[in-house]
Amino acid sequence: MTPLLVADSLSPESLAQSLALALLLCARLLPIAWIVPWASVRGAVSLLPVLVTVVLAVCVWPVASAQPPGLPLSVVALLALAVREALIGVV
C-alpha cells in the first residue's frame, strides 16, 4: 500500500498545483451540486450544495489527479479557469 503523501508531493509547488486542481474541480462540480436542493426536502440544510460539491470532488479526485495538467498559479489565471470550469459544469 502506498502512502497518501510521499516526500516529493510535499514540495510547495506540488501542493499549490494540487490545491489549484482541487479548486478547479470544485468549480466544475458546483453547478451540479446546486441542482441537489430541488431533489431534497424543503427544510434541507443550506450547506447541502457545498457538501455535495466536496463529496463529488473527493470521488472524482483520483481520476483528476492521475494525470494533472500544469496549471498556472497566478490568481487571475486561476480565476479565469474557475469561471470556465463553472460554465462547463452548467452545460
MODELLER restraints for C-alpha pairs under 7 A, 6 or more apart:
rsr = mdl.restraints
at = mdl.atoms
rsr.add(forms.Gaussian(group=physical.xy_distance, feature=features.Distance(at['CA:9:A'], at['CA:15:A']), mean=6.67, stdev=0.5))
rsr.add(forms.Gaussian(group=physical.xy_distance, feature=features.Distance(at['CA:17:A'], at['CA:71:A']), mean=6.49, stdev=0.5))
rsr.add(forms.Gaussian(group=physical.xy_distance, feature=features.Distance(at['CA:24:A'], at['CA:82:A']), mean=5.34, stdev=0.5))
rsr.add(forms.Gaussian(group=physical.xy_distance, feature=features.Distance(at['CA:24:A'], at['CA:85:A']), mean=6.54, stdev=0.5))
rsr.add(forms.Gaussian(group=physical.xy_distance, feature=features.Distance(at['CA:25:A'], at['CA:57:A']), mean=6.29, stdev=0.5))
rsr.add(forms.Gaussian(group=physical.xy_distance, feature=features.Distance(at['CA:26:A'], at['CA:53:A']), mean=6.16, stdev=0.5))
rsr.add(forms.Gaussian(group=physical.xy_distance, feature=features.Distance(at['CA:26:A'], at['CA:54:A']), mean=6.98, stdev=0.5))
rsr.add(forms.Gaussian(group=physical.xy_distance, feature=features.Distance(at['CA:26:A'], at['CA:57:A']), mean=5.98, stdev=0.5))
rsr.add(forms.Gaussian(group=physical.xy_distance, feature=features.Distance(at['CA:27:A'], at['CA:82:A']), mean=5.57, stdev=0.5))
rsr.add(forms.Gaussian(group=physical.xy_distance, feature=features.Distance(at['CA:27:A'], at['CA:85:A']), mean=5.78, stdev=0.5))
rsr.add(forms.Gaussian(group=physical.xy_distance, feature=features.Distance(at['CA:27:A'], at['CA:86:A']), mean=5.06, stdev=0.5))
rsr.add(forms.Gaussian(group=physical.xy_distance, feature=features.Distance(at['CA:28:A'], at['CA:85:A']), mean=4.61, stdev=0.5))
rsr.add(forms.Gaussian(group=physical.xy_distance, feature=features.Distance(at['CA:28:A'], at['CA:86:A']), mean=4.62, stdev=0.5))
rsr.add(forms.Gaussian(group=physical.xy_distance, feature=features.Distance(at['CA:28:A'], at['CA:88:A']), mean=6.59, stdev=0.5))
rsr.add(forms.Gaussian(group=physical.xy_distance, feature=features.Distance(at['CA:28:A'], at['CA:89:A']), mean=4.72, stdev=0.5))
rsr.add(forms.Gaussian(group=physical.xy_distance, feature=features.Distance(at['CA:29:A'], at['CA:53:A']), mean=5.78, stdev=0.5))
rsr.add(forms.Gaussian(group=physical.xy_distance, feature=features.Distance(at['CA:29:A'], at['CA:89:A']), mean=6.06, stdev=0.5))
rsr.add(forms.Gaussian(group=physical.xy_distance, feature=features.Distance(at['CA:30:A'], at['CA:53:A']), mean=5.53, stdev=0.5))
rsr.add(forms.Gaussian(group=physical.xy_distance, feature=features.Distance(at['CA:30:A'], at['CA:86:A']), mean=6.96, stdev=0.5))
rsr.add(forms.Gaussian(group=physical.xy_distance, feature=features.Distance(at['CA:31:A'], at['CA:86:A']), mean=6.55, stdev=0.5))
rsr.add(forms.Gaussian(group=physical.xy_distance, feature=features.Distance(at['CA:31:A'], at['CA:89:A']), mean=5.66, stdev=0.5))
rsr.add(forms.Gaussian(group=physical.xy_distance, feature=features.Distance(at['CA:31:A'], at['CA:90:A']), mean=5.48, stdev=0.5))
rsr.add(forms.Gaussian(group=physical.xy_distance, feature=features.Distance(at['CA:32:A'], at['CA:89:A']), mean=6.63, stdev=0.5))
rsr.add(forms.Gaussian(group=physical.xy_distance, feature=features.Distance(at['CA:33:A'], at['CA:49:A']), mean=4.75, stdev=0.5))
rsr.add(forms.Gaussian(group=physical.xy_distance, feature=features.Distance(at['CA:33:A'], at['CA:52:A']), mean=5.62, stdev=0.5))
rsr.add(forms.Gaussian(group=physical.xy_distance, feature=features.Distance(at['CA:33:A'], at['CA:53:A']), mean=5.52, stdev=0.5))
rsr.add(forms.Gaussian(group=physical.xy_distance, feature=features.Distance(at['CA:34:A'], at['CA:49:A']), mean=5.26, stdev=0.5))
rsr.add(forms.Gaussian(group=physical.xy_distance, feature=features.Distance(at['CA:36:A'], at['CA:49:A']), mean=6.44, stdev=0.5))
rsr.add(forms.Gaussian(group=physical.xy_distance, feature=features.Distance(at['CA:72:A'], at['CA:78:A']), mean=6.70, stdev=0.5))
